[in-house]
Amino acid sequence: MSSQDEAAEEFQRHRPRLLGVAYRLLGSAWDAEDVVEEAAIRWLQTDRTGIAEPAAFLTTVVTRLALDHLKSARVRRESYYGPWLPEPVPAGRGQLGPLETAEQRESLSLATMRLMERLTPPERGVYVLRTAFDMPYAEIAEILSVSVDSARQLFHRAQNRISGVDRFESSPAEHTRLLESFLAAAAKGDFAGLTSMLAQDVVVYADGGGKLSAALKPVTGIDHVSRYLTGLLNQFPVEGLEFIEANGNPAVLVTMNGQPHLVAIAIRDGKLAELYVVRNPDKLHKVA
């Protein structure tokens, strides 16, 4: 086997981890795959004789490429048509790195990834590497070219900006139960039952991306959300439901008016606090 073949095999061993880093930083599977492919090219073109830890080297390359890419991606998102949501992805079987701890699962959830849009690229980099991959601050500091103290400060700042009133907590069983109950009530037209599951400050984020119609602003508050869901279901009855896994949590593909939608939720204090409705067909290839 040639050295290039060996290098390619070495890269493939680390590919799930690298995709996990890039996806969490970018919120787009397509962009993450582009970044990982560019890292693969650099890896094969690099003199690898002095690289003692390929995983560390490749993580550094992917992180820096992704953070550079994130700067231009944010410019595009500022002109995005309506609310922007991360591209839902399947994450089982270690396809995007480890999901063994609550912190690792949470780092991949649509709720957390939406909140990460609040962070600066360096804050996002530190937060992802620390929470999802449990990397020491010294390694994170080297990757981001900052001091260890700065890496710690960036992490605590990111934690503060993501936590607080937006903290979502639920067991997988509770998540599944509430999602199933919500969809059963919606399918039956049980609007009283549906409303009883909503938090008072519930928010619906609908991402159509200009491809399909969707609310151009988040719908907030139990009254507005109830009217929004009632109107939507009256206009487009549910034609089909398929439960799936997306971003480490239960989700469902709902067919309405012949079009698939991904519906996911975030839970706070046993109530449905946020709904994510992804209608943009460009974002449904991985899960549909």
Disulfide bonds with the S-S distance in Angstrom:
none
